[in-house]
Amino acid sequence: MKITVVGAGYVGLTTGVCFAHLGHEVMVVEKIPQKVQMLKEGKVPIYEPGMEEMLSEVLRKGRIHFTTELAEGIEFSDVIFICVGTPQKPDGSAELSQVEEVARETAKLMNSYKLLVEKSTVPVNTHKLIKRTVQRYLKKPIEFDVASNPEFLREGSAIKDFLEPDRIVIGVESERARKILEDLYKDFNCPILVTDPATSELIKHASNSFLAMKISFINMVADLCDKVGADVKLVADGMGFDKRIGRAFLDAGLGWGGSCFPKDIKAFIKMAKDHGVDFSLLEEVERINSRRIDVFIDKVKQALWSLKGKKLAVWGLAFKPNTDDIREAQSIKVIERLLKEEAILHLYDPKAMDNFKLLFPEGKQIKYFPDMYSALEGATALLILTEWDEFKKADLQRVKDLLEIPVIVDGRNMFDVAWMKELGFEYYCMGRC
């Protein structure tokens, strides 16, 4: 099948490359000429494991094409995936101008049937606004459909999530649209849930909000564990054996960040308020997450007393491992607080340092290091903010030898508490000490 993808951001690029990998012919439309040129050369502007190799494969086979011209994309196929950004407004609602622009300009260019598929995360009933916009700007009567097909991609494992999904959700209003999308996904080995578009749009927000709620819940329990001397990891293990609960997303720590959870939860709360529905549960989920920074900074102060002038090594800046994304990362808030305490920071992350330097340039209080061990040299203690695998495999005796004093404050609970004590560390973690 021929497919057009509008937007070469995280979702659009993953969608386009994976569909091409599956044998479809794909045209990706992207406004930024420099990004289009990079992609044509097989260079990926984001870090996502396996993406560069897969892009090279589909380019070599001629299955994917990139253009800055929407007209070229509209002419290319009858199925148009809308994968543009929906950033957050100050009031928490989603900024939909890019979605509106795609609908408006597509209508002006259409000369035959088109199926416009929402892949971007959008508020409920956005499909109605797209439909109305297309109808307004059509130059002549042409049949079209608008469908919802939300993405459930995790940064760091997006390719696997696309190719081996837990489920595929399709929101349609016509049999024609349903058949096209069912044909597109017929070879996927997972349940396909067909709904109306409004239900489909809500599923994405409800899913992300529920996962965020699980994380905030276990972090709330972690604070109690700290007070009573219990181990939150074992509490989570005990809960996770219950099939109704499950173990996933019950890891206590610094809390959630990234481009999805914060934005989607705020948008979901705003949607509820706009419709007079009480979402105070989710408002508390947000508050618990924001308090994780206070909990972590308190642990750093408990370990080190005064932070003024102290050199602190920091491992991990990305909001999660296997990505270079720092959007809404908890590390940003931690670094801001440490700078206010006049600490001197030695920063290292395997992939996110270039992005982080745009927010925190090197200077008197900040220095970036090429590897995790060099960041430890001359540092009083180590703070861990992201659970990269290379940190889990660290030579801890070397870490101990390089630090001025053997203190680790771990915001991601990466190591066994008893083992760390046996190695001679003062090990402070979240809900386990």
N, C-alpha and C positions, 0 to 999 in steps of 0.2 A: 504494500500500500504506500502511496505517496502522502507525506505528512509535512505540514509547516509548523514550525515552533517559533513563536514571537517572543524574543527575550533570551539572551545568552547568559543570564545569571546562573546561580547555583541550580535552581530547579530546571530552567530551560535547557541548560547545557547537558545536565544528566539525562533529561527526557530525550533530547535529540540524539545524543550519542548512543544511549541504550536502545532506542528504537532502530537506529541504523545498524547496531550490532546484531539485532534480531532479524535483519534482512530487509527492513523497510528503506525506502529512499526518503531522505529528510532534507528539508531546507530550513536553516535557522536564520531568522531575521534579527539583527542587532543594530541599534542606532550608532554605537560608538565605532568609528572606522578602525581605530587602533586595535580594538578587541577583535574585530572581524579579521584583520590581517594576521594577528597572533594565532587565531584559531585555524585559519587557512594553512599556516605554517606548522600546525600540530602542537602549538604551545598553549597550555592551559593557564588562564589568569588566576585560578584558585588552586589550592592544594586539596586534592581528594584522591586517596589511594586508588590506583588502577585507572584513573581517568585519562592520563596522558597516553598510556599504552593503548587503551581502547579507541581514543580519538585517532591515533596514528593508524590503527587497523582499518577503521571505517573510511578514513581519508584515502588510504591506499586502495581500498576496494571501490571508491567512488560513490559511496552510499550517503555521504553527507556533504552539504554545500552551505556556504555562509554568504550573507549579503546584508547590505545596509538598506536595501530597497524593499519596503513593504509590498509594493506592487508586484515585485518578482515573486515574493512568497505567496501572495494571494493567487496569482496565476498558476503557481506550481501545483497546488493541491486543493482538494475540497474539504480537508480536515485541518483546522487551524487551532493549535494549542496556545492559549494565552498564558504566558509564563513571565509576565512583567512584574516589577516591584510593587508592593502595596505597603509602603512605609507607614509608620505610626505618626498620627497627628498629636499635638499637645494634649488633647482631651481623651486620648486613648483610641480613638476611632482610626480606621484604615484610610489612607490617602489613595483614592482610586482614580486619579487623573490619568495614569498610564493605561489602565484598563479601559477607561472611557475613550481615550485616544485611539486605541487599537480598534474598538468597536466602530467608532466614527469613521476612521480612515478606511477600514475594511469595507464598510457599507458603500463608500464612494467608489471603491475599486471593483466591487463585485459585478460579475456578468453572468454568473451561474450559481447553482446551489452551493452553499457553504455550511459546514458544521463548525461553530465556534465553541471551543471546549475550555472552560475555566480550569486551569491547573494552579494558578496563583491562589493563595489563601485569601478568601474574600468574605465579607459579612454576608449573612443570610439574605437572600432575595436580590443579590447583585445580578443574578441571571436576568431578572426582570428589567433592570436598568440597562443591561447590555442589549436585550431584545428591543426595548423602546428606542435606544439610540440608533441601532441598525435600521429600524423601521423609519425613523425620522430622516436619515441621511441617504437612504437608497434612492438612486436616480430613476429606477423603474421597478415594477413589481418583480421580485425574485424570491424564490423560496429559500429559507435558511432555518437553522435550528441553533439553539444555545443549550449547551450541556455543562454539567459539573463533573469533574473527575479529579478530586483532591489528591495531592501527593502526600505520602507518608515517609519521606526520606530523612534519614538521620545523617548529619554531616559526619564524615569519617567512614561511613559504610553505605553511602548512597547507591552505588552500583549494585551491590548485593540486595539492598532493599527494593530497588526497582525491578531487578530480574527475578527475585524470590520473595515477593510480597506476602504478608499475612492475609491480605484481602485487597480486592479492587472495588472501589465504590464508583458507581456511575449514576448520575442524576439526569434524567431525560424527560422530555415531554412528548416525544413522538416515536413511533415504531421505527421510522427511518434512522433517527439518531441512535436509538438503541441497537439496531442491527449493525451499524457501522462500528460502534465501540465494542460490541460483543465480538465482532469479527477481528477487530484489532487485538483483542486480549484473549482470543480463543485458545491459544497455546500455553497460557499461564496456568500453572498448577496450584491454584488457590481459589477460594470462594469469590464469586463476583456478585456483589450486592447491587441490585438495580432499584433506584428510588426516584422520587421526584427531585428536581434540582435544589429546592430549599432544604430538604432533609440531607442531601449530599453535602451541601455547604456547611451545615451545622455539625456533621460528623467530625470534620477536621478540627474545628475549635473545641468540641466536646472531648475528643481524644487527647489533644495536647493538654487541655486544662486538667483532665483526670490524672494524667501522668505527673504533671507539676504538683498536683495535690498529694500524690503518693510521696514525692520527694519531700515536700514541706512537712507532711505528717511524720515521716521518720526522723527528720531533723528536729522537730518538736520533741519527739521521744528521746533523741540523743541528748538534748539539754537536761532532761530528767535523769537519764543514765549518768551524766556527769555529776549530778547532785547526790545520787544514791549509791554510786559505785558499781553500776551494772554495765554490761557490754552491749552497745546498740547493734553491733554486727550479729551477735548471737540472737538478740531479740528479733532482728530482721530475718535471720535464718529460720527461727521458730515460726514466725508469721508466714514465711514464704512457702512452707510445706503445705499450707492450706491452699488447695487448688482455687478456692474462691478469691484468694488474695494474690498469690504468686510472688516470687522473689524479685522480679525485675522492678527497677526504679525505687528500691528500698535501700539505697546506699546513702548513709548520712555523710554530710560534709559541708562544703561551702555553699551549696545550693545551686540552682539552675540559672543559666544565662543563655546567650546565643541569640540568633536572629528570629527564632520561632516562639518559644515559650513566653518570654516577656511581652512580645507584641500581640500574640494570639490571645493571651489571657486578658490583657487590657482591652482588646477589641471585643472579646466575649462579654466582659463586664459592662462595657459601654452599650453593646447591643441590648443586654438585659435591661439596663436602666432606661434606654430609649423606649422599651416596650413595657415598662412598669413592673419588671420582674426582679425580685430580691436575690441578688447574687453575692450576699455578704460572705458566704463561705469562701468564694474565690478571692474576695478582697482580703480575707485573713490569710489565705494561702500566699498571696503576694507579700503581706506584711511579715510573715514568718521568714520568707526567703530573704527579704531585705535585712532582717536582723542577723542573718548568718555572718555578715561582715563584722558586726559588733562582737559576736561570740568569738570569732577568729582573732580579732585584734586584742581582745581581753586575754586570750590564751598566749599571744605573743608577749604581752606585757607581764603576764604571770610568770612566764619563762625567763624574761630578760630584765624586768623592772623598767628602768628608763631606756628609751630607744634613741634618744638624742645622740647623734654622732656614731652610733653603732653601725657596723657594716653587716648587712644581712643579705645572704644569698637567696634568690628566689628562683625556684624551678617551676616553670609552667606559666604561660601567659594566654594561650588560646582558651576559649571558653570550655573546650573539651578536647580530648586527645584525637589525633589523626585529622586535624584541620588547622588552617592558619587563620581562622575566623576569630576575631576578638569582639564582635558586636555584642554589646550588653554582657561582656565577660565579667565575672565576679573579680577577676584579677585587677581590672581597672579601678574598682572601688577600693580594693585592698591597697594598691600602690598609692592611690591618692591619700589614704589615711596614713600610710607609713611616711610619706613625704611631709605631711603636716606635723608628724612627730619628729621630723628632722633626722630620720634614719638615712643612711647611705646604702643604696641598693645595687646589688650585683645581679643582673637579670639574664636568664637563659630560657629559651624555648626552642624546640627542634624546628618549628615552622613559622611561628607567629611573630618573630622579632621585628621583621621589616614593617609589618602593620602596626606593631606597638610603638615603634620609633616615631611614627607619624603623630601619635598622641603624647608620647613622652620622649622627647629628644635627649640624647646623651648630654650630660652636664655634671655639675658639682655633686649632685645627689644620685645620679643614675649612670650606670655603666653597663654595657651589654658585652656578653662573653661568647666565644665561639663554641664552647662545649660545657657540659654540666660540671665538670671537675674544676676547670679554670675559674668558674664563678665562685667556687668555695674558697679560693685562696685569699687569706686575710679576713675572711668573714667570721663573725662571732657565732652565727647560727644559720640554719637552713630552714626556709619556709617553702612548703610544697603547695602549689595552687592548682595544678592540672595533673591528672594521673596517666601520664605517658608511659608506655611499656618500658622505654629505656630507663626511666627513673625506677621502676619496679625491679629492674635487673642491675641496679647500681652496685658497685663494689663498696659496701658499707664500711669496711675497714678503712678504705681509702678516704671515704667521706669523713670519717671520724678523725683521721690523721690530718686532713686539710683544714678542718674547722678549728677556730680558736678554742672553743669549748664545745663538747659533744651534745648540742641541743638541736633537735628537729621539731618544728611545729608543722604538723601534717594536716592540711585542710581536706585531704581526700582519703584518709585512713588506709594508706597503701600497705603498711607493714604490720606484722604481728607484734602486739604490745610486749608480750613476755620475751620474745626473741630480741627486740630492740633493747630491752633492759639488760639482757644477758650480754649483749655486745657493748654495754657501757654507755648507752645514750640516755639522755633525758628526752623522752619522747612524748610530745603532747599531740593528742589527736581529738577527734570529734565524737564525744559520747562513749569513749572506751577507756578513759584514764581514771 
